[in-house]
Protein backbone atom coordinates (compact mmCIF):
# COMPACT_ATOMS: atom_id res chain seq x y z
CA UNK A 1 0.00 0.00 0.00
CA UNK A 2 2.78 2.42 0.91
CA UNK A 3 4.57 1.57 -2.32
CA UNK A 4 1.60 3.06 -4.19
CA UNK A 5 1.79 6.22 -2.11
CA UNK A 6 -1.00 5.51 0.41
CA UNK A 7 -0.85 6.47 4.08
CA UNK A 8 -1.83 3.37 6.08
CA UNK A 9 -3.59 3.85 9.41
CA UNK A 10 -2.59 0.33 10.33
CA UNK A 11 -4.03 -3.17 10.39
CA UNK A 12 -6.31 -4.22 13.23
CA UNK A 13 -7.24 -7.81 14.13
CA UNK A 14 -10.91 -7.44 15.15
CA UNK A 15 -14.07 -6.00 13.70
CA UNK A 16 -14.65 -3.87 16.79
CA UNK A 17 -11.21 -2.25 16.47
CA UNK A 18 -11.82 -1.66 12.76
CA UNK A 19 -15.03 0.25 13.48
CA UNK A 20 -13.36 2.27 16.24
CA UNK A 21 -10.28 3.15 14.14
CA UNK A 22 -12.42 4.11 11.14
CA UNK A 23 -14.39 6.51 13.34
CA UNK A 24 -11.21 8.09 14.72
CA UNK A 25 -9.15 8.34 11.52
CA UNK A 26 -11.92 8.62 8.88
CA UNK A 27 -9.81 7.05 6.11
CA UNK A 28 -10.63 7.40 2.43
CA UNK A 29 -10.99 3.61 2.02
CA UNK A 30 -11.13 0.57 4.33
CA UNK A 31 -9.77 -2.81 3.17
CA UNK A 32 -11.63 -5.52 5.04
CA UNK A 33 -11.12 -9.24 5.45
CA UNK A 34 -14.26 -11.20 6.29
CA UNK A 35 -13.07 -13.65 8.96
CA UNK A 36 -11.69 -11.59 11.85
CA UNK A 37 -11.04 -12.08 15.54
CA UNK A 38 -13.59 -10.56 17.92
CA UNK A 39 -17.35 -10.85 18.20
CA UNK A 40 -18.26 -9.34 14.82
CA UNK A 41 -16.86 -10.40 11.46
CA UNK A 42 -15.71 -8.23 8.58
CA UNK A 43 -19.15 -8.03 6.96
CA UNK A 44 -20.80 -6.70 10.13
CA UNK A 45 -17.88 -4.31 10.68
CA UNK A 46 -18.12 -3.09 7.09
CA UNK A 47 -21.84 -2.46 7.50
CA UNK A 48 -21.20 -0.39 10.64
CA UNK A 49 -18.42 1.62 8.99
CA UNK A 50 -20.25 2.40 5.76
CA UNK A 51 -23.50 3.12 7.60
CA UNK A 52 -22.05 5.31 10.33
CA UNK A 53 -19.22 7.09 8.56
CA UNK A 54 -19.97 6.76 4.82
CA UNK A 55 -16.49 5.31 4.23
CA UNK A 56 -16.13 2.97 1.23
CA UNK A 57 -15.17 -0.61 2.10
CA UNK A 58 -13.40 -3.12 -0.16
CA UNK A 59 -13.48 -6.79 0.82
CA UNK A 60 -10.26 -8.80 0.44
CA UNK A 61 -11.12 -12.42 1.07
CA UNK A 62 -10.63 -16.00 -0.02
CA UNK A 63 -14.36 -16.71 0.33
CA UNK A 64 -16.69 -16.49 -2.65
CA UNK A 65 -19.50 -18.89 -1.78
CA UNK A 66 -23.06 -17.73 -2.46
CA UNK A 67 -23.99 -17.33 1.21
CA UNK A 68 -20.97 -15.09 1.92
CA UNK A 69 -21.58 -13.04 -1.23
CA UNK A 70 -25.23 -12.47 -0.29
CA UNK A 71 -24.25 -11.28 3.19
CA UNK A 72 -21.48 -9.11 1.79
CA UNK A 73 -23.91 -7.40 -0.60
CA UNK A 74 -25.87 -6.10 2.40
CA UNK A 75 -22.81 -4.08 3.49
CA UNK A 76 -22.80 -2.33 0.07
CA UNK A 77 -19.06 -2.77 -0.57
CA UNK A 78 -17.20 -0.73 -3.17
CA UNK A 79 -15.20 -3.78 -4.27
CA UNK A 80 -14.73 -7.50 -3.64
CA UNK A 81 -11.34 -9.03 -4.45
CA UNK A 82 -10.71 -12.77 -4.17
CA UNK A 83 -7.34 -13.85 -2.78
CA UNK A 84 -4.82 -14.20 -4.25
CA UNK A 85 -4.91 -10.98 -6.24
CA UNK A 86 -2.30 -8.83 -7.96
CA UNK A 87 -1.08 -5.56 -6.46
CA UNK A 88 -2.18 -3.56 -9.50
CA UNK A 89 -5.69 -5.06 -9.22
CA UNK A 90 -5.90 -3.81 -5.64
CA UNK A 91 -4.55 -0.39 -6.65
CA UNK A 92 -7.10 -0.09 -9.48
CA UNK A 93 -9.96 -1.18 -7.19
CA UNK A 94 -8.99 1.42 -4.58
CA UNK A 95 -8.82 4.17 -7.19
CA UNK A 96 -12.25 3.23 -8.54
CA UNK A 97 -13.69 3.09 -5.01
CA UNK A 98 -12.35 6.57 -4.26
CA UNK A 99 -13.85 7.95 -7.46
CA UNK A 100 -17.21 6.29 -6.82
CA UNK A 101 -17.20 7.63 -3.26
CA UNK A 102 -16.52 11.14 -4.57
CA UNK A 103 -19.34 10.91 -7.10
CA UNK A 104 -21.77 9.59 -4.49
CA UNK A 105 -20.88 12.49 -2.17
CA UNK A 106 -21.57 14.93 -5.01
CA UNK A 107 -24.86 13.18 -5.72
CA UNK A 108 -25.87 13.36 -2.07
CA UNK A 109 -25.08 17.08 -2.00
CA UNK A 110 -27.12 17.57 -5.19
CA UNK A 111 -30.02 15.68 -3.62
CA UNK A 112 -29.91 17.97 -0.58
CA UNK A 113 -30.04 20.94 -2.92
CA UNK A 114 -32.95 19.33 -4.74
CA UNK A 115 -34.77 18.87 -1.43
CA UNK A 116 -34.34 22.57 -0.68
CA UNK A 117 -35.44 23.49 -4.19
CA UNK A 118 -38.50 21.23 -3.95
CA UNK A 119 -39.52 22.81 -0.68
CA UNK A 120 -39.03 26.27 -2.15
CA UNK A 121 -41.08 25.38 -5.23
CA UNK A 122 -43.82 23.90 -3.09
CA UNK A 123 -43.96 26.87 -0.71
CA UNK A 124 -43.34 29.76 -3.11
CA UNK A 125 -45.63 28.51 -5.87
CA UNK A 126 -48.46 27.42 -3.60
CA UNK A 127 -48.81 30.81 -1.92
CA UNK A 128 -49.89 32.68 -5.10
CA UNK A 129 -51.92 29.66 -6.26
CA UNK A 130 -53.89 29.69 -3.01
CA UNK A 131 -54.53 33.41 -3.46
CA UNK A 132 -55.65 32.98 -7.07
CA UNK A 133 -57.93 30.10 -6.14
CA UNK A 134 -59.40 31.89 -3.12
CA UNK A 135 -60.14 35.22 -4.78
CA UNK A 136 -61.44 33.59 -7.97
CA UNK A 137 -63.79 31.47 -5.85
CA UNK A 138 -65.10 34.65 -4.19
CA UNK A 139 -65.68 36.15 -7.64
CA UNK A 140 -67.45 33.01 -8.78
CA UNK A 141 -69.70 32.74 -5.73
CA UNK A 142 -70.51 36.43 -5.29
CA UNK A 143 -70.22 38.14 -8.68
CA UNK A 144 -70.63 35.47 -11.34
CA UNK A 145 -74.12 36.68 -12.29
CA UNK A 146 -72.79 40.22 -12.87
CA UNK A 147 -70.23 39.08 -15.43
CA UNK A 148 -70.97 38.82 -19.15
CA UNK A 149 -70.61 35.43 -20.83
CA UNK A 150 -67.01 36.03 -21.92
CA UNK A 151 -66.13 37.23 -18.39
CA UNK A 152 -67.60 34.06 -16.88
CA UNK A 153 -65.59 32.00 -19.34
CA UNK A 154 -62.36 33.86 -18.39
CA UNK A 155 -63.02 33.30 -14.69
CA UNK A 156 -63.59 29.58 -15.19
CA UNK A 157 -60.37 29.36 -17.20
CA UNK A 158 -58.46 31.11 -14.39
CA UNK A 159 -59.81 28.67 -11.82
CA UNK A 160 -59.02 25.66 -14.01
CA UNK A 161 -55.48 26.92 -14.67
CA UNK A 162 -54.87 27.33 -10.94
CA UNK A 163 -56.13 23.79 -10.32
CA UNK A 164 -53.91 22.40 -13.07
CA UNK A 165 -50.87 24.26 -11.73
CA UNK A 166 -51.46 22.94 -8.22
CA UNK A 167 -51.66 19.39 -9.56
CA UNK A 168 -48.45 19.93 -11.55
CA UNK A 169 -46.61 21.10 -8.42
CA UNK A 170 -47.86 18.03 -6.52
CA UNK A 171 -46.79 15.68 -9.32
CA UNK A 172 -43.30 17.20 -9.53
CA UNK A 173 -42.87 16.83 -5.77
CA UNK A 174 -44.03 13.22 -5.98
CA UNK A 175 -41.53 12.57 -8.79
CA UNK A 176 -38.76 14.12 -6.68
CA UNK A 177 -39.65 11.98 -3.64
CA UNK A 178 -39.74 8.79 -5.73
CA UNK A 179 -36.16 9.41 -6.87
CA UNK A 180 -34.82 9.54 -3.30
CA UNK A 181 -37.18 7.32 -1.32
CA UNK A 182 -35.50 4.40 0.44
CA UNK A 183 -36.63 0.97 -0.74
CA UNK A 184 -38.23 -1.58 1.58
CA UNK A 185 -37.99 -4.82 -0.40
CA UNK A 186 -40.59 -7.56 -0.04
CA UNK A 187 -42.63 -9.93 -2.19
CA UNK A 188 -45.28 -7.88 -4.00
CA UNK A 189 -48.45 -9.28 -5.60
CA UNK A 190 -48.69 -7.33 -8.86
CA UNK A 191 -51.89 -9.14 -9.90
CA UNK A 192 -53.77 -8.06 -6.77
CA UNK A 193 -52.49 -4.49 -7.13
CA UNK A 194 -53.64 -4.30 -10.75
CA UNK A 195 -57.05 -5.84 -10.02
CA UNK A 196 -57.76 -3.40 -7.19
CA UNK A 197 -56.59 -0.42 -9.28
CA UNK A 198 -58.86 -1.41 -12.20
CA UNK A 199 -61.83 -2.02 -9.88
CA UNK A 200 -61.33 1.47 -8.43
CA UNK A 201 -61.22 2.99 -11.92
CA UNK A 202 -64.42 1.14 -12.83
CA UNK A 203 -66.19 2.58 -9.79
CA UNK A 204 -64.80 6.06 -10.42
CA UNK A 205 -65.92 6.06 -14.06
CA UNK A 206 -69.12 3.95 -14.13
CA UNK A 207 -70.15 5.34 -17.54
CA UNK A 208 -67.06 3.90 -19.25
CA UNK A 209 -67.30 0.56 -21.03
CA UNK A 210 -63.91 -1.05 -20.43
CA UNK A 211 -63.22 -4.77 -20.63
CA UNK A 212 -60.17 -5.70 -18.57
CA UNK A 213 -58.31 -8.84 -17.53
CA UNK A 214 -55.48 -9.46 -15.08
CA UNK A 215 -53.38 -12.60 -15.18
CA UNK A 216 -53.20 -14.16 -11.68
CA UNK A 217 -50.00 -15.05 -9.87
CA UNK A 218 -47.76 -12.18 -11.00
CA UNK A 219 -45.28 -11.56 -8.18
CA UNK A 220 -42.07 -9.58 -7.91
CA UNK A 221 -39.54 -8.36 -5.38
CA UNK A 222 -39.88 -4.66 -4.68
CA UNK A 223 -41.02 -1.78 -2.54
CA UNK A 224 -44.77 -2.21 -2.18
CA UNK A 225 -45.60 1.49 -1.90
CA UNK A 226 -43.55 2.53 -4.92
CA UNK A 227 -44.70 -0.37 -7.10
CA UNK A 228 -48.31 0.51 -6.24
CA UNK A 229 -47.71 4.03 -7.56
CA UNK A 230 -46.19 2.56 -10.74
CA UNK A 231 -49.06 0.12 -11.36
CA UNK A 232 -51.71 2.77 -10.67
CA UNK A 233 -50.03 5.22 -13.04
CA UNK A 234 -49.76 2.66 -15.83
CA UNK A 235 -53.39 1.59 -15.52
CA UNK A 236 -54.71 5.15 -15.18
CA UNK A 237 -52.76 5.94 -18.32
CA UNK A 238 -54.31 3.00 -20.17
CA UNK A 239 -57.78 3.93 -18.89
CA UNK A 240 -57.38 7.51 -20.07
CA UNK A 241 -56.10 6.70 -23.56
CA UNK A 242 -58.91 4.21 -24.24
CA UNK A 243 -61.43 6.98 -23.46
CA UNK A 244 -62.45 7.48 -27.09
CA UNK A 245 -63.22 3.79 -27.67
CA UNK A 246 -66.83 2.56 -27.52
CA UNK A 247 -65.36 -0.45 -25.72
CA UNK A 248 -61.98 -0.07 -24.10
CA UNK A 249 -59.70 -3.03 -23.52
CA UNK A 250 -56.94 -3.32 -20.92
CA UNK A 251 -54.89 -6.45 -20.33
CA UNK A 252 -52.30 -7.12 -17.62
CA UNK A 253 -50.15 -10.21 -18.05
CA UNK A 254 -46.61 -11.43 -17.72
CA UNK A 255 -44.13 -14.24 -17.46
CA UNK A 256 -41.76 -15.37 -14.73
CA UNK A 257 -38.19 -15.62 -16.04
CA UNK A 258 -36.32 -17.60 -13.46
CA UNK A 259 -37.48 -15.86 -10.28
CA UNK A 260 -37.78 -12.46 -11.97
CA UNK A 261 -40.94 -11.01 -13.49
CA UNK A 262 -41.61 -9.40 -16.84
CA UNK A 263 -45.13 -8.03 -17.01
CA UNK A 264 -47.05 -5.82 -19.41
CA UNK A 265 -50.03 -3.46 -19.56
CA UNK A 266 -51.72 -3.52 -22.96
CA UNK A 267 -54.60 -1.35 -24.19
CA UNK A 268 -56.51 -0.66 -27.40
CA UNK A 269 -56.36 3.11 -27.00
CA UNK A 270 -54.89 6.01 -28.94
CA UNK A 271 -51.40 4.51 -29.24
CA UNK A 272 -48.39 6.53 -30.39
CA UNK A 273 -45.84 6.65 -33.23
CA UNK A 274 -43.14 4.01 -32.57
CA UNK A 275 -40.33 6.46 -33.35
CA UNK A 276 -41.48 8.67 -30.45
CA UNK A 277 -41.49 5.95 -27.81
CA UNK A 278 -38.38 7.45 -26.13
CA UNK A 279 -40.30 10.68 -25.41
CA UNK A 280 -42.97 8.93 -23.32
CA UNK A 281 -40.84 8.91 -20.17
CA UNK A 282 -39.55 12.49 -20.39
CA UNK A 283 -41.30 14.80 -17.87
CA UNK A 284 -43.76 17.23 -19.50
CA UNK A 285 -43.39 15.58 -22.92
CA UNK A 286 -46.82 14.68 -24.29
CA UNK A 287 -47.64 13.01 -27.61
CA UNK A 288 -51.29 14.10 -27.55
CA UNK A 289 -52.85 17.50 -27.01
CA UNK A 290 -54.35 18.59 -23.70
CA UNK A 291 -57.74 18.88 -25.43
CA UNK A 292 -57.59 15.24 -26.58
CA UNK A 293 -56.33 13.70 -23.33
CA UNK A 294 -55.78 15.88 -20.23
CA UNK A 295 -52.56 15.42 -18.27
CA UNK A 296 -49.14 16.91 -17.58
CA UNK A 297 -46.72 14.21 -18.72
CA UNK A 298 -45.38 13.33 -15.26
CA UNK A 299 -47.01 9.91 -14.69
CA UNK A 300 -44.87 7.78 -17.00
CA UNK A 301 -41.70 9.60 -15.90
CA UNK A 302 -42.60 8.60 -12.34
CA UNK A 303 -43.11 4.98 -13.39
CA UNK A 304 -39.71 4.92 -15.09
CA UNK A 305 -37.97 6.34 -12.00
CA UNK A 306 -39.59 3.68 -9.82
CA UNK A 307 -38.60 0.86 -12.17
CA UNK A 308 -35.01 2.14 -12.40
CA UNK A 309 -34.82 2.39 -8.59
CA UNK A 310 -35.59 -1.35 -8.53
CA UNK A 311 -32.88 -2.14 -11.08
CA UNK A 312 -35.51 -3.02 -13.67
CA UNK A 313 -36.30 -1.96 -17.22
CA UNK A 314 -39.32 -0.38 -18.90
CA UNK A 315 -40.11 0.10 -22.57
CA UNK A 316 -43.18 0.74 -24.69
CA UNK A 317 -44.57 -0.39 -28.04
CA UNK A 318 -47.37 1.40 -29.84
CA UNK A 319 -49.12 2.11 -33.12
CA UNK A 320 -51.18 5.28 -33.69
CA UNK A 321 -54.88 4.60 -33.07
CA UNK A 322 -54.14 0.92 -32.40
CA UNK A 323 -53.16 0.85 -28.74
CA UNK A 324 -49.99 0.61 -26.68
CA UNK A 325 -48.15 -1.96 -24.59
CA UNK A 326 -45.84 -1.10 -21.69
CA UNK A 327 -43.33 -3.75 -20.60
CA UNK A 328 -41.58 -3.85 -17.21
CA UNK A 329 -38.96 -6.20 -15.80
CA UNK A 330 -38.49 -6.45 -12.03
CA UNK A 331 -35.86 -8.20 -9.87
CA UNK A 332 -35.89 -11.82 -8.84
CA UNK A 333 -37.79 -12.86 -5.75
CA UNK A 334 -35.58 -13.49 -2.74
SULBEL-V182000 format. One line per field, one symbol per residue. ss: DSSP state (@ for helix, = for strand, . for the rest). phi: phi as a letter, one per 30 degrees, with the letter a starting at -180 (. if undefined). psi: psi as a letter, one per 40 degrees, with the letter a starting at -180 (. if undefined). A space follows every 50 residues. Layout:
ss = ???
phi = ???
psi = ???
//
This chain:
ss = .@@@.........=@@@@@@@@@@@...====....=....@@@@@@@@@ @@@..======....@@@@@@@@@....====....@@@@@@@@@@@@@@ @@@@@@@@@@@@@@@@@@@@@@@@@@@@@@@@@@@@@@@@@@@@@@..@@ @@@@@@@@@@@@@@@@@@@@@@@@@@@@@@....=====@@@@@@@@@@@ @@@@.....=====....=====@@@@@@@@@@@@@@@@@@......=== =======..========......@@@@@@...................@@ @@@@@@@@@...======.....=======....
phi = .dddjddcdkdbdbddddddddddchddbccbdccbdjdbdddddddddd ddchcdccdbaccbdeddddddeddhdcabccddbdedddddddeddddd ddddddddddddddedddddddddddeddddeddddddeddcbedddded dddddddddddddddddddddddddddedcddccdadcddddeddddddd ddddbdddcbcbbbddidbbcldddddddddddddddddddcdcddbdbb bcblbdciccbcbbbcbcddiadedcedddcceidbcbddddbdlbiced ddddddddddicbbabbabeibjbbccbcbdddd
psi = dddeeihhdiiieidddddddddddgidihhhidhiiaeiaddddddddd ddefhhhhhhiehfidddddddddefieihhhiiiidddddddddddddd ddddddddddddddddddddddddddddddddddddddddddedeeiidd dddddddddddddddddddddddddddddehihhhihhgddddddddddd ddddgdeighhiihhiehiihihdddddddddddddddddeedeidhihh hhaiihhbeihhiihhifadaihdeedeedehhehheiidddhiiefddd dddddddddefaihiihihheeiihhhhiiiii.
//
